[in-house]
Amino acid sequence: MTLLRLCTLIILSTTSFACVGPSPIRLTEQADYMVVVNTVRLPDTMDWYTRFAEHAWIDVKQGNEASWTRIEIGGPSSGIDVFHITSAEVRAPIRWKNRVSVLETITGERAKLAIPQLLRLAAAEKDFGTWKTVSEKDNNWHAIRHPAQARDYDAWPGPNSNTFIATLIEGTPELHAELHHNSVGKDYPRSMRAGMTSSGYGFEADLGYLGAGIGLRQGLELHFMQLTAGIGLWPPALKIPLIPRIGIHQGWIGAAGSLEKLPIEPEPTL
């Protein structure tokens, strides 16, 4: 094979997977225990950053298709949600009118070990969101919003829903998911932070609005104002702030063992 043909093959293989990860409709139904890390672009009805920013959450299965549970922070006022979800909702390819991509799955004994830890971490985490008190005086209703446990939710730069999911991944040894580079808040620290990357295969340091990381999954990354730029190594990709990933989506590596060969229904095209 000539060098030109080899380069052409590499370009075609990477661009064909550009920004498109495996759809949850491909998830196998054969595993009794499963952990699924997902991502989707935020709806356009929100602030300007939702035109590119991603939202992450975790679904866990404990025994059968009726045992799915979702762990996430759905929005600024939702707080930490841990709630039952149907199999159809888990495998829905579209959320908020955008395409859902699977980032990582684990099954079997690894999932059985990870699920209790994820639930413990979610229960122990200081809650986000707000709670509301309502009072009536002279037939006028007054609603006062208060930070939940004095922990403010800040969509940009964080802490937010992605900060929460990154914390769960970092605290669960069985998980090695790399969140989407446009998951604003994934690297947010309350003070200087240095340690392993969320995937567990590298090292990173962050000081508020500036940071950097290097690792097998992440490759080389620079963080500025919770925007990420870098070059991925495994899988290979180019990560440029505000635009989709260019190259092979991380989900094709992280979820490879839990995907059926063919989707249950045609994958959506948006």
C-alpha positions in Angstrom: 0.0 0.0 0.0 1.4 3.3 -1.0 1.9 6.1 1.5 -0.8 8.2 -0.3 -3.4 5.3 0.0 -2.5 4.8 3.7 -3.0 8.5 4.4 -6.3 8.5 2.5 -7.5 5.5 4.5 -6.6 7.1 7.8 -8.4 10.4 6.9 -11.5 8.5 5.7 -11.7 6.3 8.8 -11.4 9.2 11.2 -13.7 11.7 9.4 -16.4 9.0 9.1 -16.5 8.8 12.9 -16.1 12.5 13.4 -18.2 13.6 16.4 -20.5 10.6 16.1 -20.4 8.1 18.9 -22.2 4.8 19.3 -26.0 5.2 19.9 -27.6 3.7 23.0 -29.9 1.7 20.7 -26.9 -0.6 20.1 -26.6 -1.5 23.8 -26.8 -5.2 24.4 -29.7 -6.6 26.5 -27.8 -9.8 27.5 -25.9 -8.3 30.4 -27.5 -8.5 33.8 -25.4 -5.7 35.3 -24.3 -2.7 33.3 -23.0 0.8 33.8 -23.4 3.3 30.8 -21.9 6.7 30.6 -23.7 8.9 28.1 -23.4 12.4 26.6 -25.6 14.7 24.6 -25.4 18.3 23.4 -27.6 20.7 25.5 -30.8 21.9 24.0 -30.7 25.1 21.9 -33.4 26.7 24.1 -30.9 27.5 26.8 -28.0 30.1 26.9 -25.5 30.6 24.0 -23.1 27.9 25.2 -25.6 25.2 24.6 -24.9 25.4 20.9 -21.8 23.3 21.6 -21.7 22.3 25.3 -22.3 18.7 26.3 -24.2 17.1 29.3 -23.2 13.8 30.8 -25.1 11.2 32.9 -24.8 7.6 34.1 -27.4 4.8 33.7 -27.0 1.6 35.8 -28.7 -1.8 35.4 -29.0 -4.2 38.4 -30.4 -7.6 37.4 -32.8 -7.1 34.5 -34.3 -4.7 32.0 -36.7 -3.4 34.6 -34.0 -2.4 37.0 -32.4 0.6 35.3 -31.5 3.7 37.4 -30.3 7.1 36.2 -27.8 9.2 38.1 -27.5 12.8 37.0 -28.0 16.5 37.7 -30.7 17.4 35.1 -30.4 21.2 35.5 -29.6 24.2 37.8 -32.5 23.6 40.1 -32.9 19.8 39.9 -30.3 18.8 42.5 -28.8 15.3 42.3 -31.3 12.9 40.9 -31.2 9.1 41.3 -34.3 7.7 39.8 -35.8 4.7 38.0 -35.9 4.8 34.3 -37.3 2.4 31.7 -35.2 0.3 29.3 -36.8 2.3 26.4 -35.6 5.6 27.9 -32.1 4.2 28.4 -31.8 3.2 24.8 -33.5 6.3 23.4 -31.2 7.7 20.6 -32.4 11.3 20.9 -32.6 13.5 24.0 -33.5 17.2 23.9 -33.7 16.9 20.1 -30.0 16.0 19.9 -28.2 12.7 19.3 -27.1 10.7 22.4 -23.7 9.1 22.3 -22.4 6.4 24.6 -19.0 7.1 26.1 -18.3 3.9 28.1 -20.0 0.8 29.3 -18.9 -1.9 31.8 -20.7 -5.1 32.5 -20.5 -8.2 34.7 -18.5 -8.3 37.9 -16.9 -4.9 37.1 -20.4 -3.3 36.9 -21.5 -5.2 40.1 -18.6 -3.6 42.0 -19.0 -0.2 40.4 -22.8 0.3 40.9 -22.8 0.4 44.8 -19.8 2.7 44.7 -21.6 5.1 42.3 -24.7 5.2 44.4 -22.7 5.8 47.6 -20.8 8.6 46.0 -24.0 10.2 44.7 -25.6 10.0 48.1 -22.5 11.5 49.8 -21.9 14.4 47.3 -23.1 17.8 48.5 -26.2 18.6 46.5 -26.4 21.2 43.8 -29.5 23.0 42.6 -31.8 25.2 44.7 -34.7 24.7 47.0 -37.7 27.1 47.2 -39.8 28.5 50.0 -43.1 30.0 49.2 -45.0 32.4 51.5 -48.4 34.2 51.1 -49.1 37.7 52.3 -52.1 39.8 51.4 -53.0 37.2 48.7 -49.6 37.7 47.0 -47.3 34.7 46.7 -43.5 35.2 47.2 -41.0 32.5 46.2 -37.5 32.7 47.6 -34.8 30.5 46.1 -31.9 29.3 48.2 -28.7 27.4 47.3 -28.9 23.7 48.2 -26.4 23.0 51.1 -24.7 26.3 50.2 -23.3 24.8 47.0 -24.2 27.0 44.0 -24.7 25.5 40.6 -22.9 27.4 37.9 -23.4 26.3 34.3 -20.2 28.1 33.3 -17.5 27.4 34.3 -18.8 25.1 37.1 -19.4 23.3 39.3 -22.3 21.8 37.4 -23.7 18.5 36.2 -20.5 17.5 34.4 -18.4 18.2 37.5 -20.7 15.8 39.4 -20.3 13.0 36.8 -16.5 13.5 36.6 -16.4 13.2 40.4 -18.3 9.9 40.3 -16.0 8.5 37.5 -12.9 9.5 39.4 -14.1 7.8 42.6 -15.0 4.5 40.9 -11.9 2.5 39.9 -13.9 0.3 37.5 -14.8 3.3 35.3 -12.4 4.9 32.9 -14.7 7.1 30.8 -13.3 10.2 29.1 -16.0 12.9 29.0 -16.6 14.9 25.8 -14.1 17.7 25.5 -17.0 20.2 25.3 -18.4 18.9 28.7 -18.0 22.3 30.4 -17.2 21.9 34.1 -15.7 18.4 33.8 -12.3 19.8 35.0 -13.6 22.3 37.5 -11.8 22.4 40.8 -12.8 24.4 43.9 -9.1 25.0 44.5 -5.9 23.7 43.0 -6.2 20.1 41.9 -3.5 17.7 40.7 -3.9 13.9 40.2 -5.1 11.2 37.9 -7.3 11.9 35.0 -10.9 10.7 35.1 -10.0 7.8 32.8 -7.3 6.7 35.2 -4.7 6.6 32.5 -3.0 9.9 32.9 -2.2 12.9 35.0 -3.7 16.4 35.1 -3.6 19.6 37.1 -6.1 22.4 37.2 -6.2 25.7 39.0 -9.6 27.3 38.6 -9.6 28.6 35.0 -6.3 27.1 33.8 -5.0 23.6 33.6 -3.4 20.8 31.5 -3.4 17.0 31.3 -1.7 14.1 29.6 -2.7 10.5 29.3 -3.5 7.5 27.1 -7.2 8.3 26.7 -7.1 12.1 26.8 -3.8 12.6 25.0 -2.5 16.1 25.5 -5.0 18.6 26.7 -5.0 22.3 27.7 -7.8 23.7 29.8 -8.8 27.4 29.8 -12.0 28.8 31.3 -13.3 25.2 31.3 -12.7 24.9 27.5 -10.6 22.0 26.3 -8.2 21.9 23.4 -5.9 19.0 22.6 -4.9 15.9 20.6 -6.3 12.5 21.6 -4.1 9.4 21.4 -6.4 6.5 22.0 -8.6 6.8 20.0 -6.9 9.4 17.8 -8.7 12.7 17.6 -8.4 16.5 17.5 -10.2 18.4 20.2 -11.0 22.0 19.4 -13.2 24.1 21.7 -16.7 24.9 20.6 -16.8 22.4 17.7 -17.4 18.6 17.7 -14.6 16.1 18.1 -12.6 15.5 14.9 -11.5 11.9 14.7 -12.7 8.6 16.3 -15.3 9.1 19.0 -14.1 7.8 22.4 -17.3 5.7 22.7 -16.2 3.3 20.0 -13.3 2.3 22.4 -15.1 2.6 25.7 -18.3 0.8 24.8 -17.0 -1.7 22.3 -17.7 -4.8 24.4 -21.4 -3.9 25.1 -22.6 -3.0 21.6 -24.6 -5.3 19.3 -23.4 -5.7 15.8 -26.5 -4.0 14.4 -28.8 -1.4 16.0 -32.3 -2.5 16.9 -33.6 0.2 14.6 -31.9 2.6 12.1 -29.7 5.1 13.9 -30.9 8.7 13.7 -29.3 11.2 11.4 -29.4 14.8 12.5 
